[in-house]
Amino acid sequence: MAVVRTIERSFAEARERGDFRLVHYSLQNTHAHLIVEADDAGALARGMMAIGARIVRAVNRVFGRRGRVLAERFHLHALRTPREVRAALAYVLLNARRHARQLVGVPRLDPASSGRWFDGWRWKPPASANGMPVIPVARARAWLLTIGWRRHGLIDPSEVPAGKA
């Protein structure tokens, strides 16, 4: 869990760059899912390079090593409709449920995701204490990520999200 907290501290420092915002994330063992907003393609490229560099430094710092951490560049999927944004939010924030790590008992928020700061839950599930003094994500500005997706209903923490959005 130390690597998650270190990455979250790095995210907090880079979550908003004016033309780029890290809005939500889920950290997996071998990859990360990010939902970001960018004003244009250049802002997206610069923002993702900055986030990638921070992830590399954080992982290397925790494991006391140097060198390459990320095997690939990011995979881009532009979200264009309210339904698509809702599906992506559910997929990212409930990824632990999708991979059956959390299907029994009361749904809990994935401690390696930004679900603790998400305000679109149908009901607020319990979260583990994380000790994060600063929120590692920026507030969304785009209509799709603030209001539009809500047309399709708030997200139930007990949902098991469908395939990749």
N, C-alpha and C positions, 0 to 999 in steps of 0.2 A: 504494500500500500504506500510505501515511501515514494516510489516512483510516480504514483498517481498524484500525490500531494505536491511533489516537486514540479511536475508538469502543470498542475493547476496554478501554482505560484507564477510560473512562466507565462501561462495564459493570461493571468490577471495583469501582467505588465504589458501585454501586447493585444489585449482584447479589442481595443478600439484605436484605429489609426486614421481617423477622419474619413477616408474614403473606403475603409475596410473594417468590418466588425465580425468578431467571433461571437455567434449568438448561442449555439448549443453544441455539445460534444458528447461522445461516449468513447472511452478508452478501452480497447480490447487487448488481448495478449500480444497480437501480432499486427494490429493496425488501429486506426482511430477513425471514427465517423465525426465529421464536422458539418455544421450548418453555419454558413457565413453569408454576410451581405457585402457586396462590393459595388462601387459606383460604376466601374467599367472593367474591361478585361485586364488592363494594366494594373489597376488597383488589386484585382483578384490575384494576379501573378505575384505582385510584390508582397501582399498580405500572406499568401500561402508560403512563400519563401521564408518570410519572417517567422511564421508559426512553425514551419518545418525545422528551421535552425534552432529555435527554442526547445523543441521536442528533443532534438539530438543532444543539445547541451545538457538538458535535464536528465535524460537517460544515462548519458556518460558520467555525469556528476554522481548520480546515485550508485552506479555500479563501479565507480572508480576506474573507468577505462577511457579510451580515446578512439576516435574513428567513426566510421559510417554506422548509422543506425537504421535509416530509412532505405529500403530496397528500391522503391519506386517513387515516382512523382504522384501527385494527387490525381484522383479520378473525378472529373467534373460532371455533375448532373444538374443542370439549371432547372429550378422548380418554377413552374409557370402558372399553375392553377391552385385555388384554395384547397381542393381535395388532395392534390399532389403534396402540398406543403404539410397538411395534416398527417398524411401517411408518412412523410419523411420525419416529422417530429416524433410520431409514435415509434417509428423504426429506430431512430437514434436513441431516444430517451428510455425505451423499453427493450433495448437490445439484449439485456441479460435474460429477460423473460423469453425472448425469441429463441435463445440458445438453451432454454430449459434449465438455467441455473437457479431459477427462482419461481417455479410453478406451484409449489406447495405452500399452504398457509397464507398468512396475510401478505399481500404484495408490499415489498419495500422498494425504496428508491435505490437504484444502482449507485453505489458509492463512487464509481468511476465515471459518472456522467454529470451533466449539468442539471439533472432533474430536480435537485434541491432548490434551484432558483427559477424553475419554470412556473408560470402563473396560470397555466391552462389545464390543470388537472381537474377532473370532475369532482374528485375528493382528494385531499392531501394525504398521501401515504406517509408512514413514518420514515424518517431518515436517520442514518447514523451520524453522530457528531463528527464533524470533520476538522474543526479548529481553524477553518479558513478565515482569516481576518478580512480578506478582500474577495469580492465576487469575481470569479475568473471569466465571466462572459459579459458581453455588452448587451444593452437593451436594443431589441430590434427596432428599426425605423420604417421599414417597408410595409405597405398595407398588407401584403400577403402574409407576412410573419407576425403582424400585430393583430389584425382584425379579420382578414379574409378567411383564413383557415378555420376560424371559429364557427363559420356558417355550417360546417359539417359536424359540429359537436365537440365539446371538451373531451380531453383524452382520459379514459378510465385507466388507472394504474394496473388493473388486472387484465387488460387487453394483452393478447399475444399478437404482435404486429405481423403483417403479411411480409412477403418477400421484399427485397430492396425497392425503395421508392424511387 
